């Protein structure tokens, strides 16, 4: 698939229960490509291409764990996709959000595979993330002439499921004859026990041999989630190879068996990506872990501690191999290689992975994960303890890598645009009573749409923000240190801009121009008039986005 087609699918907001927007896109694709499509009462989609006695069948689910995107889906507003050399992430209303690679990447892979196959079926289910409700209500007659099923609802590149919730997805014979050799040829060797997904319901109901492979998505269910285009393309090639090389002369069915070792119940996406959920019983309000801990949607990611290490390979070729390995896998670390030496820094998860890569290059091993490394090579744990050091915590960095002003530098911070005016007045009174040298500015005209702001030195704005949080949430934080330990303070940093007294007009430190562009400061008493005009202009631009053209024009790319 081309990268623009993948972006088109990933840009559609599709929270569970609000899959209509994405379903419409699939309907447009089917019409453009001459594929027959039917829809059941639950909202599941069934596609048929070509004619055959028995068909291979691809599957994916139409919903994703995208928190707070219900309104965007209803208004047919799309996510903004950021492309960093084929690594795709998303923002919604100017803030990082779940891109929904689980399972929009799987959907894109399935549609791309269908364009390459002469005869194929596809089943796309709703509400998988809240208990496979769509597949549990599927039209099972659709699978009467299906030979086998291939899903791409696992994350990562080298990742696949051998069992889901303790149920084997395929027989030993099918594994040895088809799955294992074809997967190996395409670089997929890591088969695991995973939580529930739609192929599990298909396996239970029909007895068909089912497979579930990685779709190139990483950090699933978190605001840091991203999809690697090349990995999605590799998954597409694997799906096509399976559909072309596994004979479709009969229905491949076998006895549904439990996994020999019941180690599956503790498995979850959350352990590997940080933000997923366990397989166990789902209720209307969500799910719970087997351990009894309540499941809750992922909150915006906190700033993670940073770690670093240096490695002397003693060989420039090995150092170059290490650097190329990190680049090809798009490992999210900062690294520098000079001669035979390398320096690496980043979050602990990625630093451990980079350390594992360095060990493999140095010792000629092929160990995939850090936890396997310390088991197979105990000396690696000692070397990790010697080499890796935590970076001392400093000032919290601004979003998107911008430089923040010092605490003594003047700045302006915007409050939420829809903040109750009564709370803003209380804030003004509170900072005045506390003697904080902070100016709170707001338009007191009835019906005004201006954005309230505070201006002053950064250290004073921090304390004023603590006061604001206490008023808005009814909390009792004493200072910035206590607030930042218990609350996410990304809103403060993302809304912070340099004050007019310190820099030239419009020269802001970390402001998204589309969202909070505040140019027009001057030295007159009405200095904030320019800000109000800019805010009104930004609001008008937002309103225009609601009237975007049909997504079908984007989906036309698939028919070319």
C-alpha positions as CSV (number, residue, x, y, z in Angstrom):
1,X,0.0,0.0,0.0
2,X,1.1,3.6,-0.5
3,X,1.7,5.7,2.6
4,X,-1.1,8.1,1.7
5,X,-3.7,5.3,1.7
6,X,-2.5,4.2,5.1
7,X,-2.7,7.8,6.4
8,X,-6.2,8.2,5.0
9,X,-7.4,5.2,7.0
10,X,-5.5,6.2,10.2
11,X,-6.9,9.7,10.1
12,X,-10.5,8.5,10.7
13,X,-11.6,8.7,14.4
14,X,-13.3,5.4,15.3
15,X,-13.9,5.0,19.1
16,X,-15.9,1.9,20.1
17,X,-19.6,2.3,19.3
18,X,-18.8,5.2,16.9
19,X,-17.5,3.2,13.8
20,X,-19.9,4.7,11.3
21,X,-17.4,7.2,9.8
22,X,-14.9,4.4,9.2
23,X,-17.6,2.1,7.9
24,X,-18.6,4.7,5.3
25,X,-14.9,4.9,4.1
26,X,-14.8,1.1,3.6
27,X,-18.1,1.3,1.7
28,X,-16.5,3.9,-0.6
29,X,-13.5,1.7,-1.1
30,X,-15.6,-1.3,-2.0
31,X,-17.6,0.7,-4.5
32,X,-14.5,2.0,-6.1
33,X,-12.9,-1.4,-6.4
34,X,-15.9,-3.5,-7.5
35,X,-16.1,-5.4,-4.3
36,X,-19.5,-6.7,-3.1
37,X,-20.3,-5.5,0.4
38,X,-23.1,-6.3,2.9
39,X,-23.8,-5.0,6.4
40,X,-25.5,-6.8,9.2
41,X,-27.8,-5.3,11.9
42,X,-24.8,-4.9,14.4
43,X,-22.8,-2.9,11.9
44,X,-20.3,-5.6,10.9
45,X,-19.1,-5.4,7.2
46,X,-18.8,-8.5,4.9
47,X,-16.9,-8.1,1.6
48,X,-16.5,-10.6,-1.3
49,X,-14.2,-10.2,-4.2
50,X,-14.2,-12.5,-7.2
51,X,-15.6,-16.0,-7.4
52,X,-14.3,-19.3,-5.9
53,X,-15.5,-22.5,-4.3
54,X,-13.6,-21.6,-1.1
55,X,-12.1,-18.2,-0.2
56,X,-9.3,-17.0,2.0
57,X,-10.7,-14.5,4.4
58,X,-9.0,-11.5,6.0
59,X,-10.3,-9.8,9.0
60,X,-9.9,-6.7,11.2
61,X,-12.0,-4.7,13.6
62,X,-13.4,-1.2,13.0
63,X,-13.1,0.3,16.4
64,X,-10.0,1.7,18.3
65,X,-9.2,2.9,21.8
66,X,-9.3,6.6,21.0
67,X,-10.4,8.4,24.1
68,X,-12.5,11.5,23.7
69,X,-12.9,11.2,19.9
70,X,-16.6,10.5,19.8
71,X,-17.5,14.1,18.9
72,X,-14.9,14.2,16.2
73,X,-16.3,11.0,14.7
74,X,-19.9,12.3,14.8
75,X,-18.8,15.6,13.1
76,X,-16.7,13.7,10.5
77,X,-13.5,15.5,11.6
78,X,-10.3,13.6,11.0
79,X,-7.1,13.2,13.1
80,X,-4.0,15.1,12.0
81,X,-1.4,12.5,11.0
82,X,2.3,13.4,11.6
83,X,4.8,11.6,9.3
84,X,8.4,11.3,10.6
85,X,10.1,9.3,7.8
86,X,7.3,6.7,7.7
87,X,6.6,6.7,11.4
88,X,3.0,7.9,11.7
89,X,1.5,9.4,14.9
90,X,-1.7,11.5,15.4
91,X,-3.0,14.6,17.1
92,X,-6.6,15.6,17.7
93,X,-7.5,19.3,18.3
94,X,-3.8,20.0,18.6
95,X,-3.0,17.4,21.3
96,X,-1.3,13.9,20.9
97,X,-3.8,11.1,20.8
98,X,-4.1,7.4,20.1
99,X,-3.6,6.9,16.3
100,X,-5.6,3.7,16.4
101,X,-3.2,1.4,14.6
102,X,-5.1,-1.3,16.6
103,X,-6.8,-2.0,14.3
104,X,-7.0,0.6,11.6
105,X,-3.5,-0.5,10.4
106,X,-5.0,-4.1,10.2
107,X,-7.9,-2.7,8.2
108,X,-5.6,-0.9,5.7
109,X,-3.5,-4.1,5.4
110,X,-6.6,-6.2,4.7
111,X,-7.9,-3.8,2.0
112,X,-4.5,-3.5,0.4
113,X,-4.2,-7.3,0.3
114,X,-7.7,-7.7,-1.3
115,X,-6.6,-5.4,-4.2
116,X,-3.8,-7.9,-4.9
117,X,-5.9,-11.1,-4.7
118,X,-8.1,-12.5,-7.4
119,X,-10.7,-14.0,-5.0
120,X,-11.0,-13.1,-1.3
121,X,-13.5,-12.5,1.5
122,X,-13.2,-10.0,4.4
123,X,-15.0,-9.6,7.6
124,X,-14.7,-6.3,9.6
125,X,-16.2,-6.2,13.0
126,X,-17.4,-3.4,15.3
127,X,-16.8,-3.1,19.1
128,X,-13.9,-5.5,19.4
129,X,-12.2,-3.4,22.0
130,X,-15.1,-3.7,24.4
131,X,-15.5,-7.4,24.4
132,X,-15.7,-8.6,20.7
133,X,-19.4,-7.7,20.7
134,X,-19.4,-7.4,16.9
135,X,-17.9,-10.8,16.1
136,X,-20.0,-12.5,18.8
137,X,-23.1,-11.3,16.8
138,X,-21.6,-12.2,13.4
139,X,-23.4,-13.8,10.4
140,X,-21.7,-17.2,10.6
141,X,-23.2,-18.4,7.2
142,X,-20.7,-16.0,5.6
143,X,-17.9,-18.4,6.7
144,X,-19.5,-21.5,5.1
145,X,-17.2,-21.2,2.0
146,X,-14.2,-19.8,3.8
147,X,-11.0,-21.9,3.7
148,X,-9.1,-20.1,6.5
149,X,-8.9,-16.7,8.2
150,X,-6.0,-14.2,8.5
151,X,-6.1,-11.3,10.9
152,X,-3.7,-8.5,11.6
153,X,-4.7,-7.4,15.1
154,X,-1.3,-8.0,16.8
155,X,1.1,-5.1,17.3
156,X,4.8,-4.9,16.3
157,X,6.4,-6.3,13.1
158,X,7.8,-9.6,14.3
159,X,4.8,-10.6,16.3
160,X,1.9,-13.1,15.9
161,X,-0.5,-15.1,18.0
162,X,-0.5,-18.8,18.5
163,X,-3.3,-18.7,21.0
164,X,-5.9,-16.2,22.3
165,X,-7.3,-16.4,25.8
166,X,-5.9,-20.0,26.1
167,X,-7.4,-21.3,22.9
168,X,-5.1,-22.5,20.1
169,X,-5.8,-20.6,16.8
170,X,-4.6,-23.4,14.6
171,X,-3.6,-27.1,14.7
172,X,-0.1,-28.5,14.8
173,X,-0.4,-29.8,11.3
174,X,-1.5,-26.5,9.9
175,X,1.3,-24.8,11.8
176,X,4.1,-27.1,10.5
177,X,2.8,-27.2,6.9
178,X,1.9,-23.6,6.3
179,X,2.1,-21.1,9.1
180,X,5.6,-21.6,10.3
181,X,7.5,-21.9,6.9
182,X,5.7,-18.9,5.3
183,X,6.0,-16.7,8.4
184,X,9.7,-17.5,8.7
185,X,10.3,-16.4,5.1
186,X,8.7,-13.1,5.9
187,X,10.7,-12.6,9.1
188,X,7.9,-13.4,11.6
189,X,9.2,-15.8,14.3
190,X,7.8,-14.5,17.6
191,X,4.5,-16.4,18.2
192,X,2.8,-15.7,21.6
193,X,-0.3,-16.2,23.7
194,X,-2.4,-13.1,23.5
195,X,-5.7,-11.6,24.8
196,X,-9.0,-11.9,23.0
197,X,-9.6,-10.7,19.5
198,X,-12.1,-11.4,16.7
199,X,-10.2,-14.4,15.2
200,X,-10.8,-16.2,18.6
201,X,-14.6,-15.9,18.1
202,X,-14.3,-17.2,14.6
203,X,-12.1,-20.1,15.7
204,X,-14.6,-21.1,18.4
205,X,-17.7,-20.8,16.3
206,X,-16.5,-22.4,13.0
207,X,-13.4,-24.5,13.8
208,X,-11.5,-22.8,10.9
209,X,-7.8,-22.5,11.1
210,X,-7.1,-18.9,12.1
211,X,-4.0,-16.7,12.2
212,X,-3.3,-13.3,13.7
213,X,-0.2,-11.3,12.8
214,X,1.4,-8.0,13.7
215,X,0.3,-4.9,11.8
216,X,3.3,-2.5,12.4
217,X,1.7,-0.6,15.3
218,X,3.6,0.2,18.5
219,X,2.7,1.5,22.0
220,X,-0.8,0.4,21.4
221,X,-3.7,2.1,23.3
222,X,-1.5,5.0,24.4
223,X,-1.1,8.6,23.3
224,X,2.4,7.8,22.2
225,X,1.2,5.1,19.8
226,X,2.6,5.1,16.3
227,X,2.5,3.0,13.1
228,X,5.5,2.2,10.9
229,X,4.5,2.3,7.3
230,X,7.3,-0.2,6.1
231,X,6.2,-2.7,8.8
232,X,2.6,-2.4,7.7
233,X,3.7,-3.1,4.1
234,X,5.7,-6.1,5.2
235,X,2.5,-7.4,7.0
236,X,0.6,-6.9,3.8
237,X,3.1,-9.0,1.9
238,X,2.8,-11.8,4.5
239,X,-1.0,-11.8,4.3
240,X,-0.9,-12.0,0.5
241,X,1.6,-14.8,0.6
242,X,-0.5,-16.8,3.0
243,X,-3.6,-16.3,0.9
244,X,-1.9,-17.3,-2.3
245,X,0.1,-20.3,-1.0
246,X,-2.3,-22.0,1.4
247,X,-4.5,-24.2,-0.8
248,X,-8.1,-23.0,-1.0
249,X,-9.5,-26.4,-2.2
250,X,-11.3,-27.1,1.0
251,X,-12.3,-25.6,4.4
252,X,-9.3,-26.0,6.7
253,X,-10.9,-27.0,10.0
254,X,-9.6,-28.7,13.1
255,X,-10.6,-29.5,16.6
256,X,-10.6,-26.4,18.9
257,X,-8.1,-27.1,21.7
258,X,-6.9,-25.2,24.7
259,X,-3.3,-24.1,24.9
260,X,-1.2,-26.8,26.7
261,X,0.1,-24.4,29.4
262,X,-2.4,-22.0,30.9
263,X,0.1,-19.1,31.0
264,X,-2.1,-16.9,28.9
265,X,-4.3,-15.4,31.5
266,X,-1.7,-12.8,32.6
267,X,-1.0,-11.7,29.1
268,X,-2.0,-8.3,28.0
269,X,-1.1,-5.6,25.5
270,X,-0.5,-3.3,28.5
271,X,2.6,-5.2,29.6
272,X,4.3,-4.6,26.3
273,X,3.0,-1.2,25.2
274,X,1.8,0.5,28.3
275,X,-1.9,1.2,28.0
276,X,-3.7,-1.9,27.0
277,X,-6.1,-4.2,28.8
278,X,-6.3,-7.8,29.8
279,X,-8.4,-10.5,28.1
280,X,-10.7,-11.1,31.0
281,X,-14.4,-10.5,31.5
282,X,-15.7,-7.2,30.1
283,X,-18.7,-5.3,31.4
284,X,-20.7,-2.5,30.1
285,X,-18.5,0.0,31.9
286,X,-15.2,-1.5,30.9
287,X,-13.1,-4.5,32.1
288,X,-11.1,-5.7,35.0
289,X,-7.7,-7.5,35.2
290,X,-7.5,-11.0,36.5
291,X,-5.5,-9.6,39.4
292,X,-8.6,-7.5,40.4
293,X,-7.2,-4.1,39.4
294,X,-9.7,-1.9,37.6
295,X,-9.1,-1.1,34.0
296,X,-9.3,2.5,33.0
297,X,-8.5,4.3,29.7
298,X,-5.0,5.5,29.1
299,X,-4.3,9.0,30.4
300,X,-1.9,11.3,28.5
301,X,1.6,9.9,29.0
302,X,3.6,11.5,31.8
303,X,7.2,12.5,31.2
304,X,9.2,9.4,31.6
305,X,12.6,9.2,33.4
306,X,15.6,9.2,31.0
307,X,18.5,6.8,30.9
308,X,21.8,6.7,29.0
309,X,24.8,4.5,28.4
310,X,27.9,4.4,26.3
311,X,29.3,1.4,24.5
312,X,32.8,0.9,23.1
313,X,32.5,-1.8,20.3
314,X,36.3,-1.7,19.6
315,X,35.4,-1.9,15.9
316,X,34.0,0.8,13.7
317,X,32.1,-1.7,11.5
318,X,30.2,-3.0,14.6
319,X,29.4,0.5,15.7
320,X,28.0,1.2,12.3
321,X,26.0,-2.0,12.3
322,X,24.6,-1.0,15.7
323,X,23.5,2.4,14.4
324,X,21.9,1.0,11.3
325,X,20.0,-1.6,13.4
326,X,18.5,1.2,15.5
327,X,17.6,3.3,12.5
328,X,16.0,0.4,10.6
329,X,13.9,-0.5,13.7
330,X,13.0,3.1,14.4
331,X,13.9,2.7,18.0
332,X,12.8,5.9,19.9
333,X,16.2,6.8,21.4
334,X,18.8,9.5,20.8
335,X,22.1,8.0,19.8
336,X,25.4,9.1,18.5
337,X,28.2,7.0,17.0
338,X,31.8,8.3,16.7
339,X,34.3,5.8,15.5
340,X,33.9,2.6,17.5
341,X,32.0,4.3,20.3
342,X,28.3,4.8,20.7
343,X,26.2,6.9,23.2
344,X,22.5,6.2,23.7
345,X,19.8,8.1,25.7
346,X,16.1,7.9,26.1
347,X,13.3,6.3,28.1
348,X,14.1,3.1,29.9
349,X,12.1,0.7,27.7
350,X,13.9,1.9,24.6
351,X,17.3,2.1,26.2
352,X,16.9,-1.6,27.3
353,X,16.1,-2.5,23.7
354,X,19.1,-0.6,22.4
355,X,21.3,-2.3,25.0
356,X,20.1,-5.6,23.8
357,X,20.9,-4.7,20.2
358,X,24.4,-3.5,21.3
359,X,24.9,-6.8,23.1
360,X,23.9,-8.8,20.0
361,X,26.2,-6.8,17.7
362,X,29.1,-7.2,20.2
363,X,28.7,-10.9,20.9
364,X,27.1,-12.2,17.7
365,X,23.9,-13.3,19.4
366,X,20.3,-12.9,18.2
367,X,18.2,-12.2,21.4
368,X,15.0,-10.3,20.8
369,X,14.2,-8.9,24.3
370,X,16.1,-7.5,27.2
371,X,14.3,-9.9,29.6
372,X,15.5,-12.9,27.5
373,X,19.0,-11.4,27.4
374,X,19.4,-11.3,31.2
375,X,18.1,-14.9,31.4
376,X,20.4,-16.3,28.7
377,X,23.4,-14.1,29.6
378,X,23.5,-13.2,33.3
379,X,26.7,-11.2,32.8
380,X,24.6,-8.9,30.6
381,X,22.6,-7.8,33.7
382,X,25.9,-6.9,35.5
383,X,27.1,-5.0,32.5
384,X,23.8,-3.2,32.2
385,X,24.0,-2.1,35.9
386,X,27.5,-0.8,35.2
387,X,26.9,1.0,32.0
388,X,23.4,2.4,32.3
389,X,22.7,5.6,34.4
390,X,19.6,7.6,34.9
391,X,19.8,11.1,33.6
392,X,19.2,13.6,36.5
393,X,15.8,15.2,36.3
394,X,15.9,18.8,35.3
395,X,13.3,21.2,34.1
396,X,10.4,19.5,32.4
397,X,10.9,19.8,28.6
398,X,8.3,21.5,26.5
399,X,6.2,19.5,24.1
400,X,7.6,18.9,20.6
401,X,11.1,19.6,21.7
402,X,10.8,23.4,22.1
403,X,12.9,25.3,24.6
404,X,11.2,26.6,27.6
405,X,11.8,30.0,29.2
406,X,13.6,30.2,32.5
407,X,11.6,30.7,35.7
408,X,12.5,34.4,35.8
409,X,11.5,35.1,32.2
410,X,8.2,36.7,31.5
411,X,5.5,34.7,29.7
412,X,1.8,34.4,29.1
413,X,-0.3,31.2,29.6
414,X,-3.8,30.6,28.2
415,X,-6.6,29.2,30.3
416,X,-9.1,26.8,28.7
417,X,-11.3,28.7,26.2
418,X,-14.5,27.4,27.8
419,X,-13.5,28.1,31.4
420,X,-16.5,29.3,33.4
421,X,-16.2,33.1,33.8
422,X,-17.0,32.8,37.5
423,X,-13.9,30.6,38.0
424,X,-11.7,33.1,36.2
425,X,-13.0,35.9,38.4
426,X,-12.3,33.8,41.5
427,X,-8.8,33.1,40.1
428,X,-8.2,36.9,39.7
429,X,-9.4,37.5,43.3
430,X,-7.2,34.6,44.6
431,X,-4.0,35.7,42.9
432,X,-4.7,39.3,44.1
433,X,-5.2,38.2,47.7
434,X,-2.0,36.1,47.5
435,X,0.0,39.1,46.2
436,X,1.2,37.1,43.2
437,X,2.6,39.5,40.5
438,X,0.4,37.9,37.8
439,X,-2.1,39.7,35.5
440,X,-5.3,37.8,34.7
441,X,-6.9,39.1,31.5
442,X,-10.4,38.3,30.2
443,X,-13.1,40.1,28.3
444,X,-16.0,40.7,30.6
445,X,-18.5,41.5,27.8
446,X,-21.5,39.0,27.8
447,X,-21.1,36.3,25.2
448,X,-17.4,37.0,24.6
449,X,-15.4,34.2,23.0
450,X,-12.0,35.4,24.0
451,X,-9.5,33.1,25.7
452,X,-8.6,34.1,29.3
453,X,-4.9,34.5,29.9
454,X,-2.4,35.0,32.7
455,X,0.9,36.9,32.2
456,X,3.9,37.3,34.5
457,X,7.1,35.5,35.3
458,X,7.1,31.7,34.8
459,X,7.7,31.0,38.5
460,X,4.7,33.1,39.4
461,X,2.5,31.6,36.6
462,X,3.3,28.1,38.0
463,X,1.9,29.1,41.4
464,X,-1.1,30.8,39.7
465,X,-1.7,27.6,37.7
466,X,-1.8,25.7,41.0
467,X,-4.5,28.1,42.2
468,X,-6.4,27.6,38.9
469,X,-6.3,23.8,39.2
470,X,-7.5,24.0,42.8
471,X,-10.5,26.2,41.8
472,X,-11.3,24.1,38.7
473,X,-11.1,20.6,40.3
474,X,-11.7,21.4,44.0
475,X,-8.2,20.1,44.9
476,X,-5.9,21.5,47.6
477,X,-2.4,21.5,46.1
478,X,0.0,23.8,47.9
479,X,2.7,24.4,45.3
480,X,3.9,23.4,41.8
481,X,6.0,20.6,43.0
482,X,3.1,18.8,44.7
483,X,0.8,19.5,41.6
484,X,3.3,18.1,39.1
485,X,3.8,14.9,41.1
486,X,0.1,14.1,41.1
487,X,-1.4,15.8,38.0
488,X,-0.5,16.1,34.4
489,X,0.9,19.6,33.8
490,X,1.3,19.3,30.0
491,X,-1.6,21.8,29.5
492,X,0.4,24.4,31.3
493,X,3.5,23.9,29.1
494,X,1.5,23.6,25.8
495,X,-0.4,26.8,26.5
496,X,2.7,28.8,27.5
497,X,4.1,31.5,25.2
498,X,6.7,34.1,25.5
499,X,5.5,37.5,26.8
500,X,5.6,40.6,24.7
501,X,8.1,42.3,27.0
502,X,10.8,39.6,26.3
503,X,10.5,38.8,22.6
504,X,9.3,40.4,19.4
505,X,5.6,40.1,18.5
506,X,4.5,36.7,17.4
507,X,7.8,35.0,18.5
508,X,6.5,32.3,20.8
509,X,8.2,29.5,22.4
510,X,5.9,26.5,22.1
511,X,2.6,27.4,20.5
512,X,0.8,25.5,17.7
513,X,0.0,28.2,15.2
514,X,-3.3,26.6,14.2
515,X,-4.5,26.2,17.7
516,X,-3.2,29.0,19.9
517,X,-1.4,31.6,17.7
518,X,-1.4,34.9,19.6
519,X,0.4,37.5,17.5
520,X,-0.3,41.2,17.6
521,X,1.0,42.4,21.0
522,X,1.9,46.0,21.1
523,X,2.8,48.6,23.8
524,X,-0.6,50.3,23.9
525,X,-3.1,49.9,26.8
526,X,-5.1,47.6,24.5
527,X,-2.2,45.2,24.1
528,X,-4.3,42.1,24.3
529,X,-6.7,43.1,21.5
530,X,-4.5,41.4,19.0
531,X,-4.7,38.2,21.0
532,X,-8.5,38.3,21.1
533,X,-8.7,38.9,17.3
534,X,-6.3,35.9,16.8
535,X,-8.4,33.7,19.1
536,X,-11.6,34.7,17.2
537,X,-9.9,33.9,13.9
538,X,-8.6,30.5,15.3
539,X,-12.2,29.6,16.4
540,X,-13.6,30.5,12.9
541,X,-11.0,28.2,11.3
542,X,-12.0,25.4,13.7
543,X,-15.6,25.9,12.7
544,X,-14.7,25.5,9.0
545,X,-13.1,22.1,9.7
546,X,-16.5,20.8,10.7
547,X,-17.7,21.3,7.1
548,X,-14.9,19.2,5.5
549,X,-15.8,17.4,2.2
550,X,-16.8,13.8,2.2
551,X,-14.0,11.4,3.1
552,X,-14.8,9.5,-0.1
553,X,-12.6,11.9,-2.0
554,X,-9.6,10.7,0.1
555,X,-10.6,7.1,-0.3
556,X,-10.6,7.5,-4.1
557,X,-6.8,6.9,-3.8
558,X,-7.4,3.2,-3.3
559,X,-9.1,2.8,-6.7
560,X,-6.1,4.2,-8.6
